Amino acid sequence: MISGILLKGYSGFYYVYAEDRVWECSLRGRFRIRDQEFLPGDRVQILPGTGIKATIEKVEERQNSLVRPTIANVDQAFLVFACVSPQPDLNLLDRLLIQVTEVKIKPIIILNKMDQAEKPNIEDQDMFALSRLDFYQNLGYDLLKVSTRTGQGLDEVRKHLKNKITVLAGPSGVGKSSLLNALDPALELKTGEVSRKLKRGRHTTRHVELMVCGEGLLADTPGFSSLYLPKMNREELAVFFPEFADYEGGCRFTSCLHHKEPDCAIKTAVEAGHIEKLRYEHYCLFLEEVIAAERRY
């Protein structure tokens, strides 16, 4: 048997990437009897047959799984934003950082359209947004600046793809499709073929599939569709703000939520400029959401 990764399932067949090729697999009877659920990203053991035919003999335990998109064993998420046009939505970015971190997926922030940031007529507010995004590097997040037009940063993105399962997230208009095709020009041909065969756009399909991109696998999906925060207790939210860690324990109350309590070390750090004010404001908004959600449960 050989090890592989499930790319997609379609009409009773499962397509598995193993040993640099795609195998068309059927299931052993025991899987059909158990009505096993298979997700793109599942690590499987297959038994080769004739040509590219094979059978799935074993499914490995998942390290994680997502509901939207429905995919398993994701290593990292590319959170794609444009430096200008549209301006980065940092509230959305902070939400996505919490979503992926909560399921132990590494977030990588990709700032696209860097060629437009160099235009002489760029507005001051756009440069302000850029400086805000640079701040995320100081928090320990990977931040890659790219341009699909000039090629800036693409080699670095390809390095991150190597031997990883990656999903995309980010608002519309930031150049996610252009990024995919710049990373691997063959993807444009593949998606075009799918559109002609199905007579529809690639993102209208309800089925998630993984594509070979460079030396890694990338989810063929628009990304995360839910903007809601994951279920958690109010005390857990601060964990997703790493800049708070240095000040934990400095508050008057051990149960401090860093919101309305007096003598809060986090609020003092915000006032002193040691913690980004906008990030703290997002924390307060998210805290209110978490508390409201607790009351519904």
QUIJORA-V634774 format. One record per residue. N is the residue number from 0. PHI is phi in degrees with one decimal (* if undefined). D_FIRST is the distance of its C-alpha to the first C-alpha in Angstrom with 1 decimal. Layout:
BEGIN
n: {N N}
phi: {PHI PHI}
d_first: {D_FIRST D_FIRST}
END
This chain:
BEGIN
n: {0 1 2 3 4 5 6 7 8 9 10 11 12 13 14 15 16 17 18 19 20 21 22 23 24 25 26 27 28 29 30 31 32 33 34 35 36 37 38 39 40 41 42 43 44 45 46 47 48 49 50 51 52 53 54 55 56 57 58 59 60 61 62 63 64 65 66 67 68 69 70 71 72 73 74 75 76 77 78 79 80 81 82 83 84 85 86 87 88 89 90 91 92 93 94 95 96 97 98 99 100 101 102 103 104 105 106 107 108 109 110 111 112 113 114 115 116 117 118 119 120 121 122 123 124 125 126 127 128 129 130 131 132 133 134 135 136 137 138 139 140 141 142 143 144 145 146 147 148 149 150 151 152 153 154 155 156 157 158 159 160 161 162 163 164 165 166 167 168 169 170 171 172 173 174 175 176 177 178 179 180 181 182 183 184 185 186 187 188 189 190 191 192 193 194 195 196 197 198 199 200 201 202 203 204 205 206 207 208 209 210 211 212 213 214 215 216 217 218 219 220 221 222 223 224 225 226 227 228 229 230 231 232 233 234 235 236 237 238 239 240 241 242 243 244 245 246 247 248 249 250 251 252 253 254 255 256 257 258 259 260 261 262 263 264 265 266 267 268 269 270 271 272 273 274 275 276 277 278 279 280 281 282 283 284 285 286 287 288 289 290 291 292 293 294 295 296}
phi: {* -127.4 -91.5 -154.6 -125.1 -69.9 -88.8 -167.5 -120.7 -155.6 52.1 83.5 -112.4 -126.6 -106.6 -118.6 -94.6 -153.2 52.0 63.0 -150.5 -104.1 -104.0 -93.1 -113.7 -109.6 -104.6 -66.6 -55.5 -65.8 -71.4 -67.1 -65.6 -78.6 53.8 -63.7 -88.9 -112.9 -124.6 -53.3 99.1 -60.2 -88.9 -131.0 -108.0 -121.4 -111.0 -61.8 -118.7 -90.5 62.7 -97.6 -79.4 -159.9 -124.3 -82.6 -101.8 -156.1 -116.5 -78.1 -66.0 -79.7 -86.3 -167.8 -155.7 -115.6 -88.8 -132.8 -75.2 -78.9 -158.8 -121.9 58.6 -75.8 -89.1 -155.1 -125.3 -85.4 -96.2 -97.5 -134.4 -97.6 -71.3 -145.9 50.8 -87.8 -64.1 -62.0 -91.1 -73.9 -65.1 -64.0 -59.2 -65.1 -63.7 -65.6 -60.1 -68.6 -57.7 -75.7 -65.6 -62.6 -102.4 61.7 -107.2 -74.9 -87.4 -127.2 -83.5 -114.3 -102.5 -94.1 65.7 -64.1 -63.7 -75.6 -70.0 -91.2 -68.3 -66.2 -97.0 -63.8 -80.8 -59.4 -66.1 -68.8 -65.4 -62.5 -63.2 -62.5 -64.7 -64.9 -68.5 -58.0 -59.7 -64.1 -62.6 -67.7 -85.1 100.9 -84.4 -72.5 -130.1 -112.3 -101.5 -134.4 -142.6 -73.3 -81.4 -98.8 89.9 -56.6 78.3 -67.8 -62.0 -66.8 -63.6 -61.2 -61.8 -70.1 -71.9 -56.5 59.6 -124.0 -101.6 -124.6 -118.3 -104.9 -147.9 145.3 -71.8 -72.4 85.6 -93.9 94.3 -65.0 -64.7 -63.0 -64.8 -59.1 -70.5 -72.7 -69.3 -148.1 -56.6 -64.6 -64.5 -62.9 -66.5 -64.0 -69.1 -65.1 -63.6 -63.2 -62.2 -69.7 -70.1 -92.6 58.0 -158.7 -71.6 -66.0 -89.5 -87.0 -70.4 -88.2 -98.0 -82.6 -141.1 -95.8 -120.9 -73.8 -132.7 63.3 -109.4 -138.9 -121.1 -128.0 -73.0 -84.9 -155.8 -66.9 110.7 -75.0 -103.9 -98.9 -101.1 -76.3 -75.6 -65.1 -65.6 -160.2 -84.2 -59.1 -70.6 -85.2 -60.4 -60.4 -60.5 -84.2 -119.2 -59.7 -68.0 -76.6 -58.2 -67.7 -112.9 -62.2 94.0 -94.2 -82.4 -63.3 -103.1 -66.9 -96.0 -59.9 -96.0 61.9 -126.3 -109.2 -76.7 -79.4 51.8 -98.6 -66.0 -68.4 -65.5 -63.9 -65.9 -64.5 -62.8 -83.6 84.2 -84.0 -120.8 -59.0 -61.6 -64.0 -61.5 -64.2 -61.8 -64.1 -56.9 -63.9 -62.8 -65.5 -61.0 -63.6 -64.6 -63.4 -64.3 -63.2 -67.6 -58.7 -68.2 -82.0 -77.2}
d_first: {0.0 3.8 6.9 9.8 13.2 14.8 17.9 19.7 19.9 22.4 23.8 20.9 18.2 16.1 15.6 12.9 13.5 10.7 11.5 15.1 14.8 14.9 12.7 14.6 12.8 14.3 14.0 13.5 17.0 17.0 16.7 19.6 21.6 21.3 22.2 19.7 20.9 18.6 20.1 19.6 18.2 15.9 12.8 9.8 6.1 5.4 4.7 7.1 10.4 13.8 14.9 13.8 12.8 9.7 9.5 9.3 8.1 9.5 12.2 13.3 17.1 19.2 21.5 24.0 24.7 27.7 29.6 31.2 29.2 26.5 23.6 21.4 20.6 23.4 24.3 27.7 30.3 32.5 35.9 37.8 41.6 44.3 46.9 49.5 49.8 48.7 49.6 46.9 46.9 46.6 46.7 43.6 41.9 42.7 41.3 38.0 37.9 38.3 35.7 32.9 33.9 34.1 30.4 29.6 28.9 30.5 33.3 34.2 37.5 37.9 41.5 41.7 44.8 46.1 48.0 50.2 51.0 52.8 55.2 58.9 59.6 56.9 58.5 59.0 57.1 54.0 54.3 54.7 51.4 49.8 51.2 50.0 46.4 46.8 47.6 44.0 42.9 45.3 43.5 40.3 38.5 37.0 39.3 38.6 41.5 40.5 42.1 40.3 43.5 44.0 40.4 41.5 38.7 35.8 34.3 34.3 32.6 29.8 29.3 28.8 26.2 23.9 20.5 22.0 21.9 25.6 27.9 31.5 34.7 38.3 41.4 42.0 43.8 42.2 40.2 36.6 35.9 37.7 35.7 32.4 33.7 35.2 31.9 30.1 32.5 29.7 29.4 32.9 32.0 28.9 31.0 33.8 31.7 30.7 34.4 35.5 33.1 33.7 37.3 37.0 36.4 32.9 34.0 35.4 32.0 31.1 27.3 25.9 23.3 21.9 22.7 21.7 24.9 25.3 22.5 21.8 21.4 24.6 25.5 27.4 30.0 33.6 32.7 34.2 36.7 38.2 40.9 41.4 40.8 38.2 39.7 41.1 44.3 47.1 46.8 43.2 44.1 45.5 42.2 41.1 44.0 43.3 46.8 48.2 46.7 49.5 52.1 50.6 53.0 56.0 57.1 59.9 57.8 54.5 53.4 54.4 52.5 54.1 55.8 59.3 59.8 62.4 61.9 58.3 56.9 54.5 57.4 59.4 56.7 56.5 60.3 60.2 57.6 54.9 52.6 52.3 54.7 52.6 49.5 51.7 53.1 49.6 48.9 52.1 51.2 47.7 49.2 51.5 48.6 46.7 49.9 50.5 47.0 47.5 50.5 48.7 46.0}
END
